[in-house]
Amino acid sequence: MSKSEIVVIESQHEHVLFTLEEVCERCGAHTDIIIEMVEYGIVEPVEQPSPEDWYFNSQALVRLQRAQRLMNELELNLSGVALSLELLDEIDDLQKHIALLSSQLP
């Protein structure tokens, strides 16, 4: 079994944006699933007038990859993916907070 991974390369262009079509190509996902992920709050486009005008940043691509892995490997539905990502984000925030507090200890 091979895993496709999104590789984000840091460059001089910090604010590289991708269209919905480019996101679909890079993630190997159909437009409908990306639109549903936006509706569930899993990922948020930078600009939101309509799906044809959506742009996503590289962080959104990484988040979409995480969402796809949760769907494929754990067989979660979109509600489960949204909840899981929310909890993972909260864990990351708590770990950063713990690191900050730990650095302030003598």
DSSP file (Angstrom, degrees, kcal/mol; ACC not computed):
  #  RESIDUE AA STRUCTURE BP1 BP2  ACC     N-H-->O    O-->H-N    N-H-->O    O-->H-N    TCO  KAPPA ALPHA  PHI   PSI    X-CA   Y-CA   Z-CA
    1    1 A M              0   0    0      0, 0.0     2,-0.4     0, 0.0     0, 0.0   0.000 360.0 360.0 360.0 127.5    0.0    0.0    0.0
    2    2 A S        -     0   0    0      2,-0.0     2,-0.5     0, 0.0     0, 0.0  -0.825 360.0-146.1-106.0 144.9    1.5    3.3   -1.0
    3    3 A K        -     0   0    0     -2,-0.4     2,-0.5     2,-0.0     0, 0.0  -0.901   7.2-143.0-108.6 133.9    0.7    6.6    0.7
    4    4 A S        -     0   0    0     -2,-0.5     2,-0.4    23,-0.1    -2,-0.0  -0.828  23.2-168.4 -93.2 134.3    0.5    9.9   -1.2
    5    5 A E        -     0   0    0     -2,-0.5     2,-0.6     2,-0.0    57,-0.1  -0.936  21.3-128.8-125.1 146.3    1.9   12.7    0.8
    6    6 A I        -     0   0    0     -2,-0.4     2,-0.6    55,-0.1    21,-0.0  -0.818  22.6-156.9 -90.4 125.2    1.7   16.5    0.3
    7    7 A V        -     0   0    0     -2,-0.6     2,-0.6     2,-0.0    -2,-0.0  -0.919   1.8-158.8-106.5 120.6    5.2   18.0    0.5
    8    8 A V        -     0   0    0     -2,-0.6     2,-0.6    51,-0.0    -2,-0.0  -0.880   6.2-159.9-100.6 120.5    5.2   21.7    1.4
    9    9 A I        -     0   0    0     -2,-0.6     2,-0.3     0, 0.0    -2,-0.0  -0.885  14.2-134.0-104.1 122.2    8.4   23.4    0.4
   10   10 A E        +     0   0    0     -2,-0.6     2,-0.2     2,-0.1     4,-0.1  -0.550  39.4 158.7 -73.2 135.7    9.2   26.7    2.2
   11   11 A S        -     0   0    0     -2,-0.3    -1,-0.0     2,-0.2     0, 0.0  -0.766  59.5 -80.5-141.9-172.5   10.3   29.3   -0.3
   12   12 A Q  S    S+     0   0    0     -2,-0.2     2,-1.3     1,-0.2     3,-0.2   0.741 115.5  75.1 -67.1 -21.8   10.6   33.0   -0.6
   13   13 A H    >   +     0   0    0      1,-0.2     3,-0.6     2,-0.0    -1,-0.2  -0.699  58.8 170.4 -95.0  84.9    6.9   33.0   -1.5
   14   14 A E  T 3  S+     0   0    0     -2,-1.3     2,-0.6     1,-0.3    -1,-0.2   0.834  71.1  54.4 -63.3 -34.2    5.3   32.5    1.9
   15   15 A H  T 3   +     0   0    0     -3,-0.2     2,-0.4    42,-0.1    -1,-0.3  -0.373  69.7 159.0-105.2  54.5    1.8   33.2    0.8
   16   16 A V    <   -     0   0    0     -3,-0.6    42,-0.5    -2,-0.6     2,-0.3  -0.625  23.1-160.0 -76.1 130.8    1.4   30.8   -2.1
   17   17 A L        -     0   0    0     -2,-0.4     2,-0.4    40,-0.1    40,-0.2  -0.866   5.5-153.3-115.9 149.8   -2.2   30.1   -2.8
   18   18 A F  E     -A   56   0A   0     38,-2.8    38,-2.9    -2,-0.3     2,-0.0  -0.951  15.0-127.5-122.4 139.5   -3.8   27.2   -4.6
   19   19 A T  E  >  -A   55   0A   0     -2,-0.4     4,-2.5    36,-0.2     5,-0.2  -0.286  34.7-102.4 -74.1 168.1   -7.1   27.2   -6.5
   20   20 A L  H  > S+     0   0    0     34,-0.8     4,-2.3    31,-0.3     5,-0.2   0.904 124.9  51.8 -58.2 -41.7   -9.8   24.5   -5.7
   21   21 A E  H  > S+     0   0    0      1,-0.2     4,-2.2     2,-0.2    -1,-0.2   0.908 109.6  48.4 -63.0 -42.8   -8.7   22.7   -8.9
   22   22 A E  H  > S+     0   0    0      2,-0.2     4,-2.7     1,-0.2    -1,-0.2   0.888 110.3  51.9 -65.5 -38.8   -5.1   22.7   -7.9
   23   23 A V  H  X S+     0   0    0     -4,-2.5     4,-2.5     2,-0.2     6,-0.2   0.923 109.2  50.3 -62.4 -44.0   -6.0   21.5   -4.4
   24   24 A C  H  X>S+     0   0    0     -4,-2.3     5,-1.6     1,-0.2     4,-1.5   0.914 112.4  47.0 -60.7 -43.4   -7.9   18.6   -5.9
   25   25 A E  H  <5S+     0   0    0     -4,-2.2    -2,-0.2     1,-0.2    -1,-0.2   0.929 114.8  45.5 -63.5 -46.1   -5.0   17.7   -8.1
   26   26 A R  H  <5S+     0   0    0     -4,-2.7    -2,-0.2     1,-0.2    -1,-0.2   0.824 120.9  38.6 -69.6 -32.0   -2.5   17.8   -5.3
   27   27 A C  H  <5S-     0   0    0     -4,-2.5    -1,-0.2    -5,-0.2    -2,-0.2   0.601 101.9-127.8 -93.7 -12.9   -4.7   15.9   -2.9
   28   28 A G  T  <5 +     0   0    0     -4,-1.5     2,-0.3     1,-0.3    -3,-0.2   0.875  65.2 132.8  66.7  36.2   -6.1   13.4   -5.4
   29   29 A A      < -     0   0    0     -5,-1.6    -1,-0.3    -6,-0.2     2,-0.2  -0.859  60.0-110.2-121.4 154.1   -9.6   14.3   -4.2
   30   30 A H    >>  -     0   0    0     -2,-0.3     4,-1.5     1,-0.1     3,-0.7  -0.508  30.6-115.9 -78.8 150.3  -12.8   15.1   -6.1
   31   31 A T  H 3> S+     0   0    0      1,-0.2     4,-2.5     2,-0.2     5,-0.2   0.867 112.4  60.3 -52.9 -41.8  -14.1   18.7   -5.9
   32   32 A D  H 3> S+     0   0    0      1,-0.2     4,-2.3     2,-0.2    -1,-0.2   0.873 103.2  49.4 -59.3 -39.6  -17.2   17.6   -4.1
   33   33 A I  H <> S+     0   0    0     -3,-0.7     4,-2.2     2,-0.2    -1,-0.2   0.878 110.9  49.7 -70.6 -35.6  -15.3   16.1   -1.2
   34   34 A I  H  X S+     0   0    0     -4,-1.5     4,-2.0     2,-0.2    -2,-0.2   0.918 110.8  50.0 -66.7 -42.3  -13.3   19.3   -0.8
   35   35 A I  H  X S+     0   0    0     -4,-2.5     4,-2.2     1,-0.2    -2,-0.2   0.911 111.0  49.4 -61.0 -42.4  -16.5   21.4   -0.9
   36   36 A E  H  X S+     0   0    0     -4,-2.3     4,-2.0     1,-0.2    -1,-0.2   0.887 108.0  53.8 -63.9 -38.2  -18.0   19.1    1.8
   37   37 A M  H  <>S+     0   0    0     -4,-2.2     5,-2.4     1,-0.2     6,-0.9   0.877 108.7  49.3 -64.4 -36.2  -14.9   19.5    3.9
   38   38 A V  H ><5S+     0   0    0     -4,-2.0     3,-1.2     3,-0.2    -1,-0.2   0.918 109.7  51.8 -66.0 -42.9  -15.2   23.3    3.7
   39   39 A E  H 3<5S+     0   0    0     -4,-2.2    -2,-0.2     1,-0.3    -1,-0.2   0.843 109.8  49.3 -62.6 -34.0  -18.9   23.0    4.7
   40   40 A Y  T 3<5S-     0   0    0     -4,-2.0    -1,-0.3    -5,-0.1    -2,-0.2   0.498 115.9-116.1 -83.1  -4.1  -17.9   20.8    7.8
   41   41 A G  T < 5S+     0   0    0     -3,-1.2    -3,-0.2    -4,-0.4    -2,-0.1   0.647  78.4 127.9  79.7  14.4  -15.3   23.4    8.8
   42   42 A I  S   <S+     0   0    0     -5,-2.4     2,-0.3     1,-0.2    -4,-0.2   0.891  81.2   8.3 -69.0 -40.1  -12.4   20.9    8.3
   43   43 A V  S    S-     0   0    0     -6,-0.9    -2,-0.3    -9,-0.2    -1,-0.2  -0.973  70.8-148.4-140.3 152.5  -10.6   23.4    6.1
   44   44 A E        -     0   0    0     -2,-0.3    16,-0.1    -3,-0.1     2,-0.1  -0.982  14.6-131.6-128.6 126.2  -11.2   27.0    5.2
   45   45 A P        -     0   0    0      0, 0.0    11,-0.2     0, 0.0     3,-0.1  -0.383  18.0-128.2 -69.4 153.9  -10.4   28.8    2.0
   46   46 A V  S    S+     0   0    0      9,-3.7     2,-0.4     1,-0.2    10,-0.1   0.912 100.4  29.9 -68.0 -43.0   -8.6   32.1    2.2
   47   47 A E  B    S-B   55   0A   0      8,-0.7     8,-0.7     6,-0.1    -1,-0.2  -0.968  70.6-175.7-119.8 136.4  -11.2   33.7   -0.1
   48   48 A Q        +     0   0    0     -2,-0.4     6,-0.1     6,-0.1    -1,-0.0   0.073  39.5 120.6-125.9  26.8  -14.7   32.5    0.0
   49   49 A P  S    S-     0   0    0      0, 0.0    -1,-0.1     0, 0.0     5,-0.0   0.958  93.2 -28.5 -58.1 -50.0  -17.1   34.2   -2.5
   50   50 A S    >   -     0   0    0     -3,-0.1     3,-2.2     1,-0.0     4,-0.4  -0.970  68.0 -96.1-158.6 159.5  -17.9   30.9   -4.3
   51   51 A P  G >  S+     0   0    0      0, 0.0     3,-1.1     0, 0.0   -31,-0.3   0.813 121.7  59.9 -52.2 -32.6  -16.1   27.5   -4.8
   52   52 A E  G 3  S+     0   0    0      1,-0.2   -32,-0.1   -32,-0.1   -31,-0.1   0.782 111.4  40.9 -66.4 -24.2  -14.9   28.7   -8.3
   53   53 A D  G <  S+     0   0    0     -3,-2.2    -1,-0.2   -34,-0.1     2,-0.1   0.267  87.0 127.0-106.7   9.5  -13.1   31.6   -6.6
   54   54 A W    <   -     0   0    0     -3,-1.1   -34,-0.8    -4,-0.4     2,-0.4  -0.412  36.1-170.4 -71.4 143.0  -11.7   29.7   -3.5
   55   55 A Y  E     -AB  19  47A   0     -8,-0.7    -9,-3.7   -36,-0.2    -8,-0.7  -0.992   3.0-161.6-130.8 142.1   -8.0   29.8   -2.8
   56   56 A F  E     -A   18   0A   0    -38,-2.9   -38,-2.8    -2,-0.4     2,-0.1  -0.930  10.1-137.1-123.7 145.7   -6.2   27.7   -0.2
   57   57 A N     >  -     0   0    0     -2,-0.4     4,-1.4   -40,-0.2     3,-0.5  -0.395  36.8 -96.1 -92.4 177.4   -2.9   28.1    1.5
   58   58 A S  H  > S+     0   0    0    -42,-0.5     4,-1.9     1,-0.2     5,-0.2   0.816 123.0  59.7 -66.4 -30.1   -0.3   25.4    2.1
   59   59 A Q  H  > S+     0   0    0      1,-0.2     4,-2.2     2,-0.2    -1,-0.2   0.871 102.7  53.2 -64.0 -35.7   -1.5   24.9    5.7
   60   60 A A  H  > S+     0   0    0     -3,-0.5     4,-2.6     2,-0.2    -1,-0.2   0.882 105.8  53.9 -65.7 -37.6   -4.9   24.0    4.2
   61   61 A L  H  X S+     0   0    0     -4,-1.4     4,-2.0     2,-0.2    -2,-0.2   0.917 109.2  47.5 -62.2 -42.8   -3.3   21.4    2.0
   62   62 A V  H  X S+     0   0    0     -4,-1.9     4,-2.2     2,-0.2    -2,-0.2   0.909 112.0  50.2 -64.3 -41.8   -1.6   19.8    5.0
   63   63 A R  H  X S+     0   0    0     -4,-2.2     4,-2.5     1,-0.2    -2,-0.2   0.892 108.7  52.1 -64.0 -39.8   -4.9   19.8    6.9
   64   64 A L  H  X S+     0   0    0     -4,-2.6     4,-2.5     2,-0.2    -1,-0.2   0.887 107.7  52.4 -62.9 -38.4   -6.7   18.2    3.9
   65   65 A Q  H  X S+     0   0    0     -4,-2.0     4,-2.3     2,-0.2    -2,-0.2   0.927 109.5  48.7 -63.0 -44.2   -4.0   15.5    3.9
   66   66 A R  H  X S+     0   0    0     -4,-2.2     4,-2.3     1,-0.2    -2,-0.2   0.918 111.1  50.8 -59.9 -43.5   -4.6   14.8    7.6
   67   67 A A  H  X S+     0   0    0     -4,-2.5     4,-2.3     1,-0.2    -2,-0.2   0.912 109.7  49.6 -61.6 -43.4   -8.4   14.7    6.9
   68   68 A Q  H  X S+     0   0    0     -4,-2.5     4,-2.9     1,-0.2     5,-0.3   0.890 109.3  52.0 -64.4 -38.8   -8.0   12.2    4.1
   69   69 A R  H  X>S+     0   0    0     -4,-2.3     4,-3.0     2,-0.2     5,-0.6   0.908 109.6  49.5 -64.2 -40.8   -5.8   10.0    6.2
   70   70 A L  H  X5S+     0   0    0     -4,-2.3     6,-1.3     1,-0.2     4,-1.2   0.905 114.0  46.3 -63.1 -40.5   -8.4   10.0    9.0
   71   71 A M  H  <5S+     0   0    0     -4,-2.3     4,-0.5     4,-0.2    -2,-0.2   0.925 121.2  36.6 -66.7 -44.4  -11.1    9.1    6.5
   72   72 A N  H  <5S+     0   0    0     -4,-2.9    -2,-0.2    -5,-0.2    -3,-0.2   0.930 125.1  34.8 -77.4 -47.0   -9.0    6.4    4.8
   73   73 A E  H  <5S+     0   0    0     -4,-3.0    -3,-0.2    -5,-0.3    -2,-0.1   0.857 132.2  27.5 -81.9 -35.3   -7.1    4.8    7.7
   74   74 A L  S  <<S-     0   0    0     -4,-1.2    -1,-0.2    -5,-0.6    -3,-0.2   0.444  98.2-129.4-104.7  -2.2   -9.8    5.1   10.4
   75   75 A E        +     0   0    0     -4,-0.5     2,-0.2    -6,-0.3    -4,-0.2   0.878  47.9 165.6  54.9  42.9  -12.8    5.0    8.1
   76   76 A L        -     0   0    0     -6,-1.3    -1,-0.2     1,-0.1     2,-0.1  -0.600  33.2-129.4 -85.8 148.6  -14.2    8.1    9.7
   77   77 A N     >  -     0   0    0     -2,-0.2     4,-2.4     1,-0.1     5,-0.2  -0.354  39.4 -90.6 -84.0 177.3  -17.0   10.1    8.2
   78   78 A L  H  > S+     0   0    0      1,-0.2     4,-2.6     2,-0.2     5,-0.2   0.838 127.4  53.7 -63.7 -33.6  -16.7   13.9    7.7
   79   79 A S  H  > S+     0   0    0      2,-0.2     4,-2.2     1,-0.2    -1,-0.2   0.927 111.3  46.3 -63.5 -43.9  -18.3   14.6   11.1
   80   80 A G  H  > S+     0   0    0      2,-0.2     4,-2.6     1,-0.2    -2,-0.2   0.876 112.1  50.8 -65.5 -38.6  -15.8   12.3   12.8
   81   81 A V  H  X S+     0   0    0     -4,-2.4     4,-2.8     2,-0.2     5,-0.3   0.931 109.8  50.0 -64.1 -46.1  -12.9   13.9   10.8
   82   82 A A  H  X S+     0   0    0     -4,-2.6     4,-2.0     1,-0.2    -2,-0.2   0.925 114.0  44.8 -59.8 -45.8  -14.0   17.4   11.8
   83   83 A L  H  X S+     0   0    0     -4,-2.2     4,-2.4     2,-0.2    -1,-0.2   0.918 113.3  50.6 -64.6 -44.5  -14.2   16.4   15.5
   84   84 A S  H  X S+     0   0    0     -4,-2.6     4,-2.6     1,-0.2    -2,-0.2   0.913 111.3  47.5 -61.1 -44.3  -10.9   14.6   15.4
   85   85 A L  H  X S+     0   0    0     -4,-2.8     4,-2.5     2,-0.2    -1,-0.2   0.877 110.2  53.0 -66.1 -36.8   -9.0   17.5   13.8
   86   86 A E  H  X S+     0   0    0     -4,-2.0     4,-2.0    -5,-0.3    -2,-0.2   0.924 112.0  45.3 -62.8 -43.5  -10.5   19.9   16.3
   87   87 A L  H  X S+     0   0    0     -4,-2.4     4,-2.2     2,-0.2    -2,-0.2   0.889 112.0  51.4 -67.9 -39.3   -9.3   17.7   19.2
   88   88 A L  H  X S+     0   0    0     -4,-2.6     4,-2.3     2,-0.2    -2,-0.2   0.889 109.6  50.9 -64.0 -38.8   -5.8   17.3   17.5
   89   89 A D  H  X S+     0   0    0     -4,-2.5     4,-2.4     2,-0.2    -2,-0.2   0.905 109.6  50.3 -62.8 -41.4   -5.6   21.1   17.2
   90   90 A E  H  X S+     0   0    0     -4,-2.0     4,-2.4     2,-0.2    -2,-0.2   0.893 109.2  51.0 -65.7 -39.2   -6.5   21.5   20.8
   91   91 A I  H  X S+     0   0    0     -4,-2.2     4,-2.5     2,-0.2    -2,-0.2   0.923 109.9  50.5 -61.9 -44.6   -3.8   18.9   21.8
   92   92 A D  H  X S+     0   0    0     -4,-2.3     4,-2.1     1,-0.2    -2,-0.2   0.919 110.9  48.8 -59.3 -44.1   -1.2   20.9   19.7
   93   93 A D  H  X S+     0   0    0     -4,-2.4     4,-2.2     1,-0.2    -1,-0.2   0.910 111.8  48.9 -62.5 -43.0   -2.3   24.1   21.4
   94   94 A L  H  X S+     0   0    0     -4,-2.4     4,-2.6     1,-0.2    -2,-0.2   0.890 109.7  51.9 -65.3 -39.3   -2.0   22.6   24.9
   95   95 A Q  H  X S+     0   0    0     -4,-2.5     4,-2.3     2,-0.2    -1,-0.2   0.892 110.2  48.9 -65.0 -38.6    1.4   21.1   24.1
   96   96 A K  H  X S+     0   0    0     -4,-2.1     4,-2.3     2,-0.2    -2,-0.2   0.905 111.6  49.6 -64.8 -40.9    2.7   24.5   23.0
   97   97 A H  H  X S+     0   0    0     -4,-2.2     4,-2.6     2,-0.2    -2,-0.2   0.908 110.5  49.6 -65.1 -42.2    1.3   26.1   26.2
   98   98 A I  H  X S+     0   0    0     -4,-2.6     4,-2.8     2,-0.2    -2,-0.2   0.913 110.5  50.7 -62.3 -43.3    3.0   23.4   28.3
   99   99 A A  H  X S+     0   0    0     -4,-2.3     4,-1.9     2,-0.2    -2,-0.2   0.906 111.0  48.9 -61.6 -41.5    6.3   24.1   26.5
  100  100 A L  H  X S+     0   0    0     -4,-2.3     4,-0.8     2,-0.2    -2,-0.2   0.934 113.6  45.5 -63.4 -46.7    5.9   27.8   27.1
  101  101 A L  H >X S+     0   0    0     -4,-2.6     3,-0.7     1,-0.2     4,-0.5   0.894 111.3  53.3 -64.3 -39.7    5.2   27.3   30.8
  102  102 A S  H >< S+     0   0    0     -4,-2.8     3,-1.0     1,-0.2    -1,-0.2   0.863 104.4  55.4 -63.3 -36.0    8.0   24.8   31.1
  103  103 A S  H 3< S+     0   0    0     -4,-1.9    -1,-0.2     1,-0.2    -2,-0.2   0.716 104.2  55.5 -70.5 -19.2   10.5   27.3   29.6
  104  104 A Q  H << S+     0   0    0     -4,-0.8    -1,-0.2    -3,-0.7    -2,-0.2   0.551  86.4  99.8 -89.9  -8.7    9.5   29.8   32.3
  105  105 A L    <<        0   0    0     -3,-1.0    -3,-0.0    -4,-0.5     0, 0.0  -0.474 360.0 360.0 -76.2 149.0   10.3   27.5   35.2
  106  106 A P              0   0    0      0, 0.0    -1,-0.1     0, 0.0    -3,-0.1   0.513 360.0 360.0 -70.6 360.0   13.6   27.9   37.0
